Structures are given as structure tokens and as C-alpha cells.
Amino acid sequence: MHKGIKIAIIEDDENLRFLVSHRLQKEGYDVIESGNGGEAVDLIIKEQPEIVLLDWMLPEKEGSEICTSLRSKGFENVIIMMSAKSQDIDKIDAFQFGVSDYVSKPFNMDVLVAMLESKVKYNLQGKNENNKFGDMEHHPNTHSLLKDHKKIELTILENRILLYFLNHRNEVISRDDLMMEVWGYNSDVNTRTLDMHIVRLRKKIENNPDRPMFLQTVRGIGYRFNDA
């Protein structure tokens, strides 16, 4: 199913690296791996994997440094940060080094596989489709928008929300479905938090956020991304 899709696992915990590698190979992915942050950049640049699973804490070089270095060298594929520390997730969400997404440790292997399948479906197989709207271009792997030759940074959650809407254009999306897609099954997020992220996203994509042309509210249900 995933023949030809290469995933790099950069993780110093040998047991976890083995478990993830074994499962992903069973799912049909090609896997390369390393437990050393110092050699990760050269390995990834040489092998050009479609997806990188990158641990936050690594010997010799942290995941944030590796990600920054990869982006500076022109690597634009998906980079998913793996982190056990909730405060580190906050740092990742600040997007100073170009992470595409993150997964919190400990993670369920089925959830990780589902996440990767979503990346393959929407970010890789459709990477040249569904990324333009209005006068903007969405680059999901680097969580950014291009408008009038200017780059607009998106947070991880804004990126997830926008990507979901762009793959479901002109459909009415309920708040519950959107929260499940963006935050996942174990989330205690409420609709107010979702609405706050929608407001922030509108400020980045709408010419007049108070009268949105794209991301419209459907009263009593949720939202609709208008792209007629």
C-alpha cells in the first residue's frame, strides 16, 4: 500500500525505535533509522525520506536544531516531532524551526499509523492539489501561506485546521468533527478553544476577518470553507 514511501525514524530509545520501525515496515513503508542527532541531518539530506519522525531529545543535537538545519538546507518534506514533555509541545507550536506536526509520547501505535496515513493521503499524494485558494498558496509541510510573495507562518493547529478545510472545500463541517480531526480522541478541548483558533486563522487568510469570504460560520453547526 505504501510502497515507495520512505520514513526516517530519528530516536535514541532503541526499544521504541525498534517497535516503530517494525510496525511501519509491516505497514509497507521503507524505513531508515538513527539514534544519533549528530548524524541525522546528513542521513536525511542523503536519503530524502517523505516523512521524518524526529525525537525532541537526542544525543549530540536536539530535534529542534536538526529541524532548523534541514529547513535551511531546503528540505521541505513532512517532519513530525515526537516529544514526551508537554512544555516542549508549546515550544513546537511556536514554530520557530519548521516542524510540520507533532505527536506526544507515549503514543498509541495505531494512532501514529493513522496519522502517517493521513499525511500520505493529504500531504504527499495530493501535494500539488488543493493547495491554492484565492490569491494564496498553502504549504502544509512548512506550515505556511504565500500571499503576494510574502510568507505567513501558521501554528501547527492552524495548519491542521486549514489543511482539513482545503481537503473538504464547500462542505459543512461540524465543530465536533473538526475538533476530533485537529485535537484527536483524547482531547478535552472545548468549542471556545476551537473558535479562538478559527478567529486567529481568519486574521491570516481573510482580507476582512469580520466578514470572512473563505472560512464562514454555519450557525448552529460549525463551519464551511467557501471556495466557489
Buried (B, 14 or more C-beta within 10 A) or exposed (E): EBEEBBBBBBBBBEEBBEEBBEBBEEBEBBBBBBBEBEEBBEBBEEEEBBBBBBBBBBEEBBBBBBBBBBBEEEBEBBBBBBBBEEEBBEBBBEBEBBBBBBBBEEBEBEEBBEBBEBBBEBBBEBBEEBBEBEEBEBBBBBBBBBEEEEEBBBBBBBBBBBBBBBBBBEEEBEBEBBBEBBBBEEEEBEEEBBEEBBEBBBEBBBEEBEEBBBBBEEEEEBBBBBBE
